[in-house]
Amino acid sequence: MNSRDNYGSGRNPGNSDGSEFARDRHGKPLLDRYGRPVRKGGGVIPPSNNQSPRRETRNLSDSMHAERSAQPERPAQPEEPQYRRAEPQAAPPATHPRASQWQAPSAQPGPADHAAQPGQTFGDPQFGSSPDRAGRRGDSRPARRPRSRTAPRPKRRKRFGFFKTVGLLLAIVLAFTIGATVWIDTKLQRTDALQDYDGRLGGTKGTNWLLVGSDSRAGLSKEDADRLMAGELDDSVGRTDTIMVVHIPRFGGDATMLSLPRDSWVDIPGHGQNKLNQAFSLGGPALLQRTVEQATGIHLDHYAEVGFGGFANVVDSVGGVEMCLDEPLDDPMAGIKLQAGCQELDGPTALGYVRSRYTSARGDLDRVERQRKFLAGLSKKIKSPGVLLNPFKNLKVADALSSNMQVNEGDHVWHLASLGLALAGGAKQETVPIAGYQDTYAGNVALWDEAGAEELFSKLR
């Protein structure tokens, strides 16, 4: 057979299947740009007269698919071999003759030493990421050097902000206030001043206080008595130089300070008619409470009493109270001699100022007016920032008030605080209208104007 026979017929002597088409290395026929198979000699299958190139191409594709299906399936690729780390050989017993010559075989690194298997991460104990783990495993290989990590930045120290500072200060002030309040409340002297009795009036509108300034000398030393011009010392209950009802509206508004002259001619339950201050001398605060309630028709809710020494100590604790006098006041019986004009009164001077009545034109009526003015001025001084915001001074004032004031059993320091705020806010000052005076077995007494007094009392009920 010559070369023409081999190539002229389109057969490739090196092709065992005798196909006349050119194939690639995978055995697939080569196609031209029109999708027609290429002969091995470079020719293209021409279309027949009764068959279009498109149909011929479709037939050729079908034949190629048949040839491809006839080829045997390729065997599946074998799985890659799995490597296992060689387990270290155990050391022979110490009694073995060759135990001293035994050396542990050095482990050869395998693929598992350089790449983690699926589901494993570096840092797993089997990779020997730390000398401790390698020692526990019995592996003699050197531990893997840990990856270098950047040193963490030091945390910036947070500054104590403005709002935190303010909150801390407020918390300290609140804690101090609560502690001081409890301390003052425990030091208050209490007495059973307001008692229930048959026929007692029910609660009236607002809150009503009975304020009493007694002339009791109980507890005063000889030096204090001389300083305060208190006269003879004794332990008697004493009488009241000041009797005042303070009315505080329940729903806001100005408070009212109503003075009851001590020489008022009233009916004292169980003792007949007498001066008002005699009720305190005969039966103490409870009898005075009942006498005032029946005479005025006003239900009393709270009670506060201060004596000679306590009043002076409270005035000294605030540093004195400024008072403005329209005219000079010279009263040897009270131990004072004051010039006209504004001046600051200390404890003893203030006590003489509120007790003086013998050199005044209207006597006791002028005295009760001075008492109301001074009490309002004292309340404003206690409320002032210089006293209220100064912890050393307000503690001194609180100690003086709690040590020298008696209150009812149910009264507390917050009740006194509400009273002080009401008086410092500018209370109205009133006095029971007086119709005239009369001499009696008890001395010269003041007679109330019944119509004017009833009109005044009805506003406070």
Secondary structure per residue as TSV (DSSP state, phi and psi in degrees):
chain	resnum	aa	ss	phi	psi
A	1	M	-	360.0	126.7
A	2	N	-	-88.2	178.8
A	3	S	H	-66.4	-31.2
A	4	R	H	-66.5	-39.9
A	5	D	H	-63.0	-34.9
A	6	N	H	-71.4	-44.1
A	7	Y	H	-96.3	-26.2
A	8	G	H	-68.4	-32.5
A	9	S	T	-80.8	-6.8
A	10	G	T	82.4	9.3
A	11	R	-	-96.7	147.3
A	12	N	-	-106.5	116.5
A	13	P	T	-62.5	-25.6
A	14	G	T	-82.4	-4.1
A	15	N	-	-99.1	117.0
A	16	S	T	-75.6	-21.9
A	17	D	T	-87.0	-5.5
A	18	G	-	69.9	18.4
A	19	S	-	-74.6	144.8
A	20	E	-	-96.4	2.7
A	21	F	B	-102.8	148.5
A	22	A	-	-75.0	140.5
A	23	R	B	-129.4	157.5
A	24	D	-	-88.4	-172.7
A	25	R	T	-72.1	-13.3
A	26	H	T	-93.9	1.5
A	27	G	S	86.5	11.4
A	28	K	-	-94.3	137.7
A	29	P	B	-62.8	144.5
A	30	L	-	-84.9	137.8
A	31	L	B	-117.6	150.6
A	32	D	-	-85.6	-172.5
A	33	R	T	-70.1	-13.4
A	34	Y	T	-96.4	3.5
A	35	G	S	84.4	14.3
A	36	R	-	-97.1	142.2
A	37	P	B	-67.0	146.4
A	38	V	B	-101.4	132.0
A	39	R	B	-72.7	160.3
A	40	K	T	-67.7	-27.2
A	41	G	T	-83.1	-1.4
A	42	G	S	101.7	-6.9
A	43	G	-	-83.7	168.9
A	44	V	B	-120.4	143.1
A	45	I	-	-65.5	119.9
A	46	P	-	-77.4	148.9
A	47	P	-	-73.7	145.2
A	48	S	-	-78.4	170.5
A	49	N	T	-67.6	-36.0
A	50	N	T	-100.3	15.5
A	51	Q	S	-139.2	129.2
A	52	S	-	-80.9	157.2
A	53	P	H	-58.5	-33.7
A	54	R	H	-66.4	-41.7
A	55	R	H	-69.1	-36.8
A	56	E	H	-63.9	-40.2
A	57	T	H	-63.0	-40.7
A	58	R	H	-61.8	-41.4
A	59	N	H	-65.2	-38.4
A	60	L	H	-65.7	-39.1
A	61	S	H	-62.7	-39.2
A	62	D	H	-64.5	-40.7
A	63	S	H	-67.2	-37.9
A	64	M	H	-64.7	-39.6
A	65	H	H	-63.6	-36.7
A	66	A	H	-67.7	-41.8
A	67	E	H	-63.0	-40.3
A	68	R	H	-66.2	-35.9
A	69	S	H	-70.4	-28.8
A	70	A	H	-75.6	-20.1
A	71	Q	S	-69.0	142.7
A	72	P	-	-69.2	150.0
A	73	E	-	-69.9	143.6
A	74	R	-	-73.6	142.3
A	75	P	-	-68.0	147.7
A	76	A	-	-66.5	142.1
A	77	Q	-	-65.9	134.1
A	78	P	-	-66.8	147.2
A	79	E	-	-67.3	147.7
A	80	E	-	-63.9	141.2
A	81	P	-	-66.1	139.1
A	82	Q	-	-91.5	128.1
A	83	Y	-	-100.0	142.0
A	84	R	-	-118.2	144.9
A	85	R	-	-71.0	135.2
A	86	A	-	-67.4	125.2
A	87	E	-	-71.9	136.5
A	88	P	-	-66.2	141.8
A	89	Q	-	-73.0	139.9
A	90	A	-	-72.5	144.6
A	91	A	-	-71.4	142.4
A	92	P	-	-67.6	159.3
A	93	P	-	-57.9	156.4
A	94	A	T	-65.6	-22.3
A	95	T	T	-83.0	-8.1
A	96	H	S	-68.2	141.3
A	97	P	T	-63.5	-26.7
A	98	R	T	-104.1	18.7
A	99	A	G	-63.8	-33.7
A	100	S	G	-72.6	-20.2
A	101	Q	G	-96.9	-0.7
A	102	W	-	-79.3	136.9
A	103	Q	-	-128.4	138.3
A	104	A	-	-69.4	131.7
A	105	P	-	-66.2	139.7
A	106	S	-	-75.2	131.9
A	107	A	-	-77.1	134.4
A	108	Q	-	-86.0	134.6
A	109	P	-	-66.0	135.0
A	110	G	-	-116.3	-176.8
A	111	P	G	-60.4	-31.8
A	112	A	G	-69.3	-17.2
A	113	D	G	-78.6	-15.9
A	114	H	T	-113.2	-17.5
A	115	A	S	-140.0	137.8
A	116	A	-	-80.7	142.4
A	117	Q	-	-72.7	161.8
A	118	P	T	-57.3	137.5
A	119	G	T	87.3	-2.1
A	120	Q	-	-111.8	151.9
A	121	T	-	-128.9	155.1
A	122	F	T	-64.5	142.6
A	123	G	T	102.2	-7.1
A	124	D	-	-66.4	145.0
A	125	P	G	-58.7	-28.4
A	126	Q	G	-74.3	-9.3
A	127	F	G	-92.3	-3.3
A	128	G	T	63.5	49.5
A	129	S	-	-77.5	-9.0
A	130	S	S	-143.0	149.1
A	131	P	H	-59.0	-34.8
A	132	D	H	-63.3	-43.0
A	133	R	H	-67.8	-38.6
A	134	A	H	-64.1	-38.5
A	135	G	H	-67.3	-38.6
A	136	R	H	-68.4	-29.5
A	137	R	H	-82.2	-14.9
A	138	G	T	82.3	14.2
A	139	D	-	-84.4	132.9
A	140	S	-	-92.6	-1.8
A	141	R	S	-70.7	150.0
A	142	P	-	-66.2	143.7
A	143	A	-	-67.7	147.2
A	144	R	-	-65.9	136.4
A	145	R	-	-71.4	123.8
A	146	P	-	-66.2	151.4
A	147	R	-	-66.8	142.3
A	148	S	-	-73.2	134.7
A	149	R	-	-119.2	144.3
A	150	T	-	-70.5	137.8
A	151	A	-	-63.9	133.6
A	152	P	-	-64.0	142.5
A	153	R	-	-69.1	138.9
A	154	P	-	-64.2	138.5
A	155	K	-	-67.9	134.4
A	156	R	-	-72.9	133.3
A	157	R	-	-71.4	121.8
A	158	K	-	-70.9	134.2
A	159	R	-	-77.9	148.9
A	160	F	-	-78.6	102.8
A	161	G	-	-66.4	170.9
A	162	F	H	-62.9	-45.4
A	163	F	H	-68.6	-35.0
A	164	K	H	-65.8	-38.7
A	165	T	H	-64.3	-45.0
A	166	V	H	-63.1	-42.3
A	167	G	H	-62.6	-38.7
A	168	L	H	-65.3	-42.2
A	169	L	H	-63.5	-41.5
A	170	L	H	-64.0	-38.9
A	171	A	H	-64.5	-39.2
A	172	I	H	-65.2	-44.5
A	173	V	H	-62.8	-41.2
A	174	L	H	-64.4	-44.0
A	175	A	H	-63.5	-41.0
A	176	F	H	-64.3	-41.1
A	177	T	H	-64.4	-43.9
A	178	I	H	-64.2	-43.9
A	179	G	H	-62.9	-43.0
A	180	A	H	-65.8	-37.6
A	181	T	H	-62.7	-45.7
A	182	V	H	-63.9	-41.1
A	183	W	H	-63.6	-43.6
A	184	I	H	-66.2	-40.6
A	185	D	H	-64.3	-34.9
A	186	T	H	-73.1	-21.0
A	187	K	H	-90.2	-10.6
A	188	L	-	-63.7	138.7
A	189	Q	E	-88.3	127.4
A	190	R	E	-116.5	149.3
A	191	T	E	-144.7	156.0
A	192	D	-	-82.8	76.4
A	193	A	-	-85.0	-44.0
A	194	L	S	-102.1	114.2
A	195	Q	-	-121.8	152.6
A	196	D	-	-83.2	149.7
A	197	Y	-	-151.1	165.4
A	198	D	T	-65.3	129.5
A	199	G	T	82.7	12.9
A	200	R	-	-68.0	144.6
A	201	L	-	-67.6	149.5
A	202	G	-	-76.4	177.4
A	203	G	-	-63.4	133.5
A	204	T	-	-100.5	172.3
A	205	K	S	-66.1	145.8
A	206	G	S	77.1	-170.4
A	207	T	E	-118.4	131.9
A	208	N	E	-121.3	130.1
A	209	W	E	-109.5	143.5
A	210	L	E	-107.9	109.6
A	211	L	E	-101.3	132.4
A	212	V	E	-129.9	129.7
A	213	G	E	-112.3	107.2
A	214	S	E	-93.5	158.8
A	215	D	-	-101.9	27.0
A	216	S	-	-67.3	136.0
A	217	R	-	-99.3	5.2
A	218	A	T	-60.3	131.2
A	219	G	T	90.2	-8.4
A	220	L	-	-81.9	140.6
A	221	S	-	-84.7	169.0
A	222	K	H	-62.4	-37.6
A	223	E	H	-66.7	-42.0
A	224	D	H	-66.3	-38.4
A	225	A	H	-63.9	-41.5
A	226	D	H	-66.8	-39.1
A	227	R	H	-67.4	-35.9
A	228	L	H	-94.0	1.1
A	229	M	T	54.9	46.0
A	230	A	-	-83.4	-14.2
A	231	G	-	82.9	-146.9
A	232	E	S	-71.7	137.1
A	233	L	-	-89.3	139.0
A	234	D	-	-157.4	170.8
A	235	D	-	-104.2	20.2
A	236	S	S	-72.8	161.9
A	237	V	-	-62.6	-36.4
A	238	G	-	84.5	-173.2
A	239	R	-	-120.5	179.0
A	240	T	E	-110.8	122.4
A	241	D	E	-85.1	-21.5
A	242	T	E	-131.0	125.1
A	243	I	E	-131.7	117.9
A	244	M	E	-142.0	139.8
A	245	V	E	-109.5	124.5
A	246	V	E	-109.6	120.4
A	247	H	E	-105.1	124.6
A	248	I	E	-113.8	116.8
A	249	P	-	-60.0	146.0
A	250	R	T	-74.9	-34.5
A	251	F	T	-113.1	39.6
A	252	G	S	91.2	170.8
A	253	G	S	109.8	169.4
A	254	D	-	-75.6	142.6
A	255	A	-	-74.4	164.6
A	256	T	E	-126.0	126.9
A	257	M	E	-103.2	110.5
A	258	L	E	-107.9	116.3
A	259	S	E	-90.0	134.6
A	260	L	-	-110.7	108.2
A	261	P	-	-54.1	138.3
A	262	R	T	-64.4	-24.3
A	263	D	T	-94.2	14.7
A	264	S	B	-63.3	135.7
A	265	W	E	-86.0	107.5
A	266	V	E	-134.4	168.7
A	267	D	E	-92.3	120.6
A	268	I	E	-97.8	118.4
A	269	P	T	-54.5	124.0
A	270	G	T	84.3	-2.6
A	271	H	T	-133.8	3.4
A	272	G	E	75.5	-163.4
A	273	Q	E	-84.4	141.6
A	274	N	E	-167.5	177.5
A	275	K	E	-66.1	148.9
A	276	L	T	-60.8	-40.3
A	277	N	H	-69.4	-14.6
A	278	Q	H	-70.3	-22.0
A	279	A	H	-63.1	-38.3
A	280	F	H	-68.6	-39.7
A	281	S	H	-68.8	-34.9
A	282	L	H	-82.0	-36.7
A	283	G	H	-138.0	10.8
A	284	G	H	71.1	-163.2
A	285	P	H	-59.6	-36.9
A	286	A	H	-64.9	-43.0
A	287	L	H	-69.9	-35.5
A	288	L	H	-65.8	-39.0
A	289	Q	H	-60.6	-47.4
A	290	R	H	-65.5	-37.9
A	291	T	H	-64.6	-44.4
A	292	V	H	-67.1	-42.5
A	293	E	H	-63.3	-41.7
A	294	Q	H	-73.9	-28.9
A	295	A	H	-79.6	-31.8
A	296	T	H	-106.1	-23.1
A	297	G	-	76.1	19.4
A	298	I	-	-108.5	126.9
A	299	H	-	-77.6	128.1
A	300	L	-	-95.1	133.3
A	301	D	-	-106.6	-31.6
A	302	H	E	-137.7	160.6
A	303	Y	E	-140.2	138.3
A	304	A	E	-144.2	136.9
A	305	E	E	-137.0	139.1
A	306	V	E	-137.7	141.8
A	307	G	-	-98.9	-170.8
A	308	F	H	-56.2	-57.8
A	309	G	H	-65.0	-38.8
A	310	G	H	-64.2	-41.2
A	311	F	H	-61.4	-46.4
A	312	A	H	-65.4	-38.7
A	313	N	H	-65.2	-38.4
A	314	V	H	-65.3	-42.0
A	315	V	H	-63.9	-42.5
A	316	D	H	-66.9	-32.5
A	317	S	H	-66.4	-29.3
A	318	V	T	-89.9	-2.3
A	319	G	T	87.5	20.3
A	320	G	-	93.3	160.3
A	321	V	E	-127.9	132.4
A	322	E	E	-83.3	131.0
A	323	M	E	-130.6	145.1
A	324	C	E	-111.1	120.4
A	325	L	E	-102.1	133.1
A	326	D	S	-75.6	-25.6
A	327	E	S	-147.7	160.5
A	328	P	-	-63.6	154.3
A	329	L	E	-132.8	109.6
A	330	D	E	-124.1	108.3
A	331	D	E	-136.7	100.1
A	332	P	T	-63.2	-29.5
A	333	M	T	-65.6	-32.0
A	334	A	T	-94.8	-7.8
A	335	G	T	74.4	32.8
A	336	I	E	-131.3	153.5
A	337	K	E	-148.8	98.9
A	338	L	E	-114.0	143.5
A	339	Q	-	-89.1	161.3
A	340	A	S	-69.8	151.9
A	341	G	E	112.1	179.4
A	342	C	E	-85.3	134.4
A	343	Q	E	-157.4	158.0
A	344	E	E	-96.6	130.4
A	345	L	E	-105.4	128.6
A	346	D	-	-85.7	-172.6
A	347	G	H	-58.3	-57.5
A	348	P	H	-62.9	-39.4
A	349	T	H	-66.2	-41.3
A	350	A	H	-63.9	-38.3
A	351	L	H	-63.5	-42.0
A	352	G	H	-66.3	-33.8
A	353	Y	H	-63.0	-43.3
A	354	V	H	-83.2	-12.6
A	355	R	H	-95.7	-21.6
A	356	S	-	-64.8	134.7
A	357	R	-	-151.7	-13.7
A	358	Y	T	-79.8	-24.6
A	359	T	T	-101.5	4.5
A	360	S	S	-91.1	153.1
A	361	A	S	-65.5	-41.3
A	362	R	S	-101.5	8.6
A	363	G	T	62.6	-119.2
A	364	D	H	-66.7	-28.1
A	365	L	H	-68.1	-37.3
A	366	D	H	-67.8	-34.9
A	367	R	H	-65.2	-46.0
A	368	V	H	-65.2	-30.3
A	369	E	H	-67.9	-41.4
A	370	R	H	-66.2	-35.0
A	371	Q	H	-63.1	-43.2
A	372	R	H	-65.2	-43.3
A	373	K	H	-62.9	-43.0
A	374	F	H	-68.9	-39.2
A	375	L	H	-62.8	-39.4
A	376	A	H	-65.5	-41.6
A	377	G	H	-65.3	-38.1
A	378	L	H	-65.1	-40.2
A	379	S	H	-64.3	-40.2
A	380	K	H	-65.8	-37.0
A	381	K	H	-66.5	-40.8
A	382	I	H	-65.4	-34.2
A	383	K	H	-80.8	-12.5
A	384	S	S	-64.6	151.6
A	385	P	H	-60.0	-32.7
A	386	G	H	-63.1	-25.7
A	387	V	H	-101.4	-44.5
A	388	L	H	-67.8	-37.2
A	389	L	T	-94.8	-0.4
A	390	N	-	-99.0	106.5
A	391	P	H	-61.6	-31.8
A	392	F	H	-71.0	-39.0
A	393	K	H	-78.3	-41.3
A	394	N	H	-70.4	-28.4
A	395	L	H	-67.6	-36.6
A	396	K	H	-65.4	-41.9
A	397	V	H	-65.1	-43.7
A	398	A	H	-62.1	-39.6
A	399	D	H	-65.6	-39.5
A	400	A	H	-66.4	-40.5
A	401	L	H	-67.2	-46.7
A	402	S	H	-69.4	-30.5
A	403	S	H	-82.3	-20.7
A	404	N	H	-121.2	13.5
A	405	M	E	-127.3	138.7
A	406	Q	E	-108.3	138.2
A	407	V	E	-129.4	172.0
A	408	N	E	-71.6	163.4
A	409	E	T	-57.6	-37.6
A	410	G	T	-92.1	6.3
A	411	D	-	-92.4	149.9
A	412	H	-	-134.2	176.2
A	413	V	H	-66.7	-31.2
A	414	W	H	-69.9	-26.4
A	415	H	H	-67.5	-41.5
A	416	L	H	-64.4	-36.2
A	417	A	H	-63.6	-41.5
A	418	S	H	-65.5	-35.2
A	419	L	H	-65.2	-45.7
A	420	G	H	-61.9	-40.9
A	421	L	H	-64.6	-38.4
A	422	A	H	-65.8	-41.3
A	423	L	H	-71.1	-37.2
A	424	A	H	-71.6	-20.2
A	425	G	T	-78.3	-0.5
A	426	G	T	98.7	72.9
A	427	A	-	-81.2	149.2
A	428	K	E	-72.4	141.0
A	429	Q	E	-112.7	122.9
A	430	E	E	-132.6	155.2
A	431	T	E	-132.5	140.5
A	432	V	-	-58.5	126.8
A	433	P	-	-59.2	137.2
A	434	I	E	-109.3	127.1
A	435	A	E	-86.2	-26.3
A	436	G	E	168.5	-171.5
A	437	Y	E	-126.1	157.4
A	438	Q	E	-149.5	141.4
A	439	D	E	-87.8	131.1
A	440	T	E	-133.8	-178.5
A	441	Y	T	-63.8	-21.9
A	442	A	T	-90.7	-1.0
A	443	G	E	110.4	-166.6
A	444	N	E	-76.3	126.0
A	445	V	E	-122.5	160.1
A	446	A	E	-100.8	130.2
A	447	L	E	-100.8	129.5
A	448	W	E	-74.8	149.5
A	449	D	-	-79.2	105.4
A	450	E	H	-58.8	-45.9
A	451	A	H	-67.6	-46.5
A	452	G	H	-66.8	-37.4
A	453	A	H	-66.5	-40.8
A	454	E	H	-65.5	-38.6
A	455	E	H	-63.9	-39.1
A	456	L	H	-69.9	-43.1
A	457	F	H	-65.8	-37.7
A	458	S	H	-63.4	-26.5
A	459	K	H	-71.2	-21.7
A	460	L	H	-101.8	-2.3
A	461	R	-	-84.8	360.0
